[in-house]
Amino acid sequence: MVSLADYIKAAKVVLRNQLLINLPLAPLYFGMVYNWAIRRHIARSGLALEPGVSALDSVAGAAWASRVPTAGGLVRDLVTCAIMEEAFFYVIHRALHWGPLYRHVHKFHHQFVAPMALSTTYAHPVEYVLSNLTGIVTAPATLGIHPYSIFVWVTFSLSSVIHAHSGYEIYGWPSARLHDWHHYSFNNAFGTYGLLDTWFGTMGGDRWFKYVDAYDRRQEEAEAEAAIENGN
């Protein structure tokens, strides 16, 4: 059970990160990503920027940005972003569990052994910039994807990381129990989707499977209790 004190504690840090870090840096980050995406498109198209005109104001860039990508193009962009995010977050997150970085930076986030949605950005400023902000924009910046795809990707990425900390399992979404397992076991499940954890053997083996069984059993018991209380 999360106490009111825990909510207040998390809210103070989240508000600090949003106001002092996100507010000034996010427009800069996403402006750079948007500008880079247009420059990549112009270069791929064999075009050139008009003299004295920025990528954001160019005719070719504006025409491309105004066109909604195809469904296939959007899916391709989202899948490639997800793969790159998995790689980026796994490497950064595992590095943050290295002794000195953990003690001085990442330990702050692990104060919540059982995470909640509000604790998603309960993080040291260094981790917030490196993992939360940079992690979201690295893939679209590298790939130079369409601005519409950037918007959809950022929306998906933010909502999925909140879900991962919520403690509620919405099947088909990046697993909440996977990240609960990380906070519980500490040295397992560093990635977002479990792909690289499976590859590098950091999922936790039999302990992970036992945790999943216990997690699902608790979920079923909670649903049964709720059904009884509601008279179903």
C-alpha positions in Angstrom: 0.0 0.0 0.0 1.4 3.4 -1.0 1.1 6.0 1.7 0.1 9.6 1.3 3.6 10.5 2.4 5.0 8.5 -0.5 2.8 10.3 -3.0 3.8 13.7 -1.6 7.5 12.7 -1.6 7.3 11.6 -5.2 5.3 14.6 -6.3 7.9 17.0 -5.0 10.7 15.5 -7.0 8.6 15.0 -10.2 7.5 18.6 -10.0 11.1 19.7 -9.6 12.2 17.7 -12.6 9.3 18.9 -14.8 9.8 22.6 -13.9 13.5 22.9 -13.7 14.7 20.4 -16.3 11.9 19.4 -18.6 10.4 22.8 -19.2 13.7 24.4 -20.4 15.2 21.4 -22.1 12.3 19.6 -23.8 11.6 22.4 -26.4 15.3 22.5 -27.2 15.5 18.7 -27.5 12.4 18.3 -29.7 13.3 21.3 -31.8 16.7 19.7 -32.6 15.0 16.4 -33.4 12.5 18.1 -35.7 15.2 20.1 -37.4 17.3 17.0 -37.9 14.4 15.0 -39.2 13.8 17.6 -41.9 17.5 17.8 -42.8 17.7 14.0 -43.1 14.6 14.0 -45.4 16.1 16.8 -47.6 19.4 15.0 -47.9 17.7 11.6 -48.7 15.7 13.3 -51.4 18.7 14.7 -53.1 17.5 18.2 -52.5 19.3 21.2 -51.0 18.3 23.9 -48.6 17.5 27.3 -50.1 20.3 29.8 -49.3 19.8 31.5 -46.0 16.8 29.4 -45.0 16.7 27.1 -42.1 15.5 23.5 -42.4 12.4 24.3 -40.4 11.5 27.1 -42.9 12.4 25.4 -46.1 9.8 24.7 -48.7 10.9 21.0 -49.1 10.9 20.4 -45.4 7.5 22.1 -44.8 5.9 20.2 -47.6 7.2 16.8 -46.3 6.2 17.6 -42.7 2.7 18.6 -43.7 2.1 15.1 -45.3 0.8 12.4 -43.0 3.0 9.2 -43.4 1.4 6.0 -44.5 0.3 3.4 -42.0 3.2 1.2 -43.1 5.6 4.1 -42.7 4.3 4.9 -39.2 4.6 1.2 -38.1 8.1 1.0 -39.5 9.1 4.2 -37.6 7.6 3.0 -34.3 9.2 -0.5 -34.5 12.6 0.9 -35.3 12.3 3.4 -32.5 11.3 0.7 -30.1 14.3 -1.5 -31.0 16.7 1.5 -30.6 15.1 2.5 -27.3 15.5 -1.1 -26.0 19.2 -1.0 -26.8 19.8 2.5 -25.5 17.9 2.1 -22.3 19.4 -1.3 -21.6 22.9 0.0 -21.9 22.3 3.2 -19.9 20.2 1.5 -17.2 22.7 -1.3 -16.7 25.5 1.3 -16.5 23.5 3.1 -13.8 23.7 0.0 -11.7 27.5 0.2 -11.7 28.7 0.9 -8.1 29.6 4.6 -8.2 26.8 5.6 -10.6 24.3 3.6 -8.6 25.3 5.1 -5.2 25.4 8.7 -6.4 22.6 8.7 -9.1 20.3 5.7 -9.6 19.8 4.7 -6.0 17.6 7.8 -5.7 15.0 6.1 -8.1 15.2 2.8 -6.3 13.9 4.3 -3.0 10.6 2.9 -4.3 11.0 -0.9 -4.1 7.4 -1.2 -5.4 7.1 1.6 -8.0 3.9 3.6 -8.7 3.0 5.7 -11.8 4.0 8.9 -10.0 7.5 7.6 -9.3 8.2 7.2 -13.1 10.3 10.4 -13.1 11.3 10.2 -9.5 14.9 10.4 -10.5 18.2 12.2 -9.9 18.6 15.2 -12.3 21.5 13.4 -14.1 19.4 10.3 -14.6 16.4 12.3 -15.7 18.3 14.1 -18.5 20.3 11.0 -19.5 17.7 8.3 -19.4 14.3 10.0 -19.5 14.7 12.9 -21.9 17.6 11.6 -24.0 16.3 8.1 -24.1 13.0 9.2 -25.7 14.6 11.4 -28.4 17.7 9.4 -29.4 15.9 7.0 -31.8 13.9 9.6 -33.7 16.9 12.0 -33.8 19.1 9.2 -35.2 16.6 7.9 -37.7 15.2 11.3 -38.9 11.6 10.1 -38.9 8.6 12.1 -39.9 7.3 14.7 -37.3 4.0 12.9 -37.1 5.8 9.7 -36.2 7.8 11.6 -33.6 4.6 12.8 -32.0 3.1 9.2 -31.9 6.4 7.7 -30.7 6.8 10.2 -27.8 3.2 9.7 -26.8 3.6 5.9 -26.8 7.0 6.1 -25.0 5.8 8.3 -22.2 2.6 6.4 -21.6 4.4 3.0 -21.7 7.0 4.1 -19.1 4.2 5.4 -16.8 2.4 2.1 -17.3 5.6 0.2 -16.5 5.7 1.9 -13.1 2.0 1.7 -12.4 1.8 -1.9 -11.0 -1.1 -2.6 -13.3 -0.6 -5.1 -16.1 -2.2 -4.1 -19.4 -1.5 -7.0 -21.7 0.0 -6.0 -25.1 1.7 -3.0 -23.5 5.3 -3.1 -22.3 5.1 -5.2 -19.1 4.5 -3.6 -15.7 5.5 -6.8 -13.9 8.8 -6.8 -15.8 9.8 -3.5 -14.3 8.3 -4.4 -10.9 10.6 -7.4 -11.1 13.5 -5.1 -11.7 12.7 -3.0 -8.6 12.3 -6.2 -6.6 15.3 -8.2 -7.8 17.5 -5.2 -8.4 20.0 -6.8 -10.8 17.6 -8.1 -13.5 15.4 -6.8 -16.2 17.4 -3.7 -17.3 15.6 -3.3 -20.6 12.2 -2.0 -21.6 10.8 -5.0 -23.4 13.0 -7.9 -22.1 14.6 -8.5 -25.5 18.2 -7.8 -24.5 17.7 -9.2 -21.0 16.8 -12.5 -22.6 19.8 -12.2 -25.0 22.3 -11.3 -22.3 20.9 -13.6 -19.6 19.9 -10.8 -17.2 16.2 -11.7 -16.9 16.6 -13.7 -13.8 16.1 -17.3 -15.0 13.9 -19.5 -12.7 13.5 -16.7 -10.2 11.8 -14.6 -12.9 9.4 -17.3 -13.8 8.5 -17.9 -10.1 7.9 -14.2 -9.7 5.6 -14.1 -12.8 3.6 -17.0 -11.3 3.2 -15.3 -8.0 2.4 -12.0 -9.7 -0.3 -13.5 -11.8 -1.7 -15.3 -8.8 -2.0 -12.1 -6.8 -3.7 -10.4 -9.7 -6.2 -13.2 -10.0 -6.9 -13.1 -6.2 -7.3 -9.3 -6.3 -9.7 -9.5 -9.2 -11.7 -12.3 -7.4 -12.0 -10.2 -4.3 -13.1 -7.1 -6.3 -15.7 -9.2 -8.0 -17.1 -10.4 -4.6 -17.2 -6.9 -3.3 -19.1 -5.7 -6.3 -21.6 -8.6 -5.9 -20.6 -10.3 -9.2 
